[in-house]
């Protein structure tokens, strides 16, 4: 995908997030934030380093290797939230709100 395709996909995913409720839809919110983050991170990496990774496997290390530590840290936190809350089943409105905050922080890294 090119940078415009990644941005368009991220915007569509963010539009979906706006339709969901933090407590009742926390699993979907966290998963959607993760998906949108992948696209926004691809854009940031492409803009800054002229390369990106189109998968989440190894993404944090890839970002570290590109000297993008803030993005790597944010992605690691989102991955941990996703694993602990989504797959671990320990979710609530707080975890959904945190996932959305992380996504906003990742999006801020585009500029």
Phi and psi in degrees as a GROMACS rama.xvg file:
@    title "Ramachandran Plot"
@    xaxis  label "Phi"
@    yaxis  label "Psi"
@TYPE xy
-92.6172  173.912  UNK-2
-60.571  -38.7058  UNK-3
-66.8115  -38.3984  UNK-4
-63.5392  -42.1517  UNK-5
-62.2773  -44.3786  UNK-6
-63.3685  -42.4865  UNK-7
-62.3324  -43.6038  UNK-8
-63.5323  -43.478  UNK-9
-60.9857  -40.3667  UNK-10
-65.761  -39.3555  UNK-11
-64.651  -41.2301  UNK-12
-65.1136  -39.9849  UNK-13
-64.2692  -35.4493  UNK-14
-64.1618  -37.3686  UNK-15
-64.5356  -42.3776  UNK-16
-56.9243  -36.6789  UNK-17
-64.251  -18.6265  UNK-18
-91.0818  -4.74912  UNK-19
-105.639  154.543  UNK-20
-101.484  137.644  UNK-21
-56.9201  -46.9235  UNK-22
-77.0473  -48.5482  UNK-23
-78.2  -21.4846  UNK-24
-119.178  24.9401  UNK-25
-57.4453  -37.116  UNK-26
-62.824  -45.9858  UNK-27
-67.6445  -37.2899  UNK-28
-63.145  -48.2859  UNK-29
-62.6461  -45.4168  UNK-30
-64.5053  -39.9208  UNK-31
-70.5057  -38.1996  UNK-32
-61.1879  -40.4437  UNK-33
-61.9129  -46.4309  UNK-34
-63.4609  -44.9216  UNK-35
-64.4174  -38.6557  UNK-36
-59.62  -41.0438  UNK-37
-56.2109  -42.7432  UNK-38
-71.2908  -40.935  UNK-39
-68.2863  -38.557  UNK-40
-64.5497  -39.9384  UNK-41
-58.8746  -41.55  UNK-42
-65.1306  -46.0767  UNK-43
-62.8821  -44.6505  UNK-44
-64.6202  -41.1275  UNK-45
-65.0327  -43.3417  UNK-46
-65.0914  -41.3364  UNK-47
-86.7124  -37.6331  UNK-48
-122.01  -0.136527  UNK-49
62.5817  29.5687  UNK-50
-157.879  156.843  UNK-51
-155.989  169.228  UNK-52
-117.051  132.146  UNK-53
-96.1087  27.6398  UNK-54
-146.161  159.901  UNK-55
-86.5408  -20.7125  UNK-56
-65.6987  120.804  UNK-57
76.2991  8.52462  UNK-58
-66.0104  -43.199  UNK-59
-61.5043  -43.7146  UNK-60
-64.9684  -41.6403  UNK-61
-57.0202  -44.6157  UNK-62
-66.1985  -39.3503  UNK-63
-60.3527  -44.6853  UNK-64
-63.4028  -29.2896  UNK-65
-83.8689  0.669845  UNK-66
62.4651  48.5224  UNK-67
-122.216  64.6178  UNK-68
-64.7222  -32.9537  UNK-69
-65.9925  -44.0159  UNK-70
-63.9011  -40.6969  UNK-71
-61.1076  -44.2456  UNK-72
-64.4664  -45.2995  UNK-73
-61.6861  -42.6825  UNK-74
-66.384  -39.8847  UNK-75
-60.6561  -41.84  UNK-76
-64.1027  -42.3004  UNK-77
-65.6744  -39.7755  UNK-78
-61.5732  -42.8387  UNK-79
-65.3525  -41.6349  UNK-80
-62.8221  -43.4441  UNK-81
-61.6225  -47.1356  UNK-82
-67.1993  -46.185  UNK-83
-72.4744  -37.4823  UNK-84
-94.2145  -40.4284  UNK-85
-80.7683  -57.4986  UNK-86
-78.5335  -30.5431  UNK-87
-81.6178  -13.3694  UNK-88
73.076  18.4477  UNK-89
-107.032  67.0502  UNK-90
-115.575  159.937  UNK-91
-160.708  -176.151  UNK-92
-61.6996  -30.1857  UNK-93
-64.3501  -41.6239  UNK-94
-67.141  -36.5193  UNK-95
-65.628  -42.8713  UNK-96
-63.4865  -39.8889  UNK-97
-66.1634  -41.5236  UNK-98
-59.524  -41.7372  UNK-99
-67.761  -35.5103  UNK-100
-66.1563  -41.5892  UNK-101
-61.0738  -43.998  UNK-102
-60.2323  -41.6932  UNK-103
-62.5283  -40.5227  UNK-104
-64.358  -39.1371  UNK-105
-65.0148  -43.44  UNK-106
-62.5149  -35.3202  UNK-107
-63.4815  -25.1048  UNK-108
-73.4162  -7.649  UNK-109
-70.3692  -25.2386  UNK-110
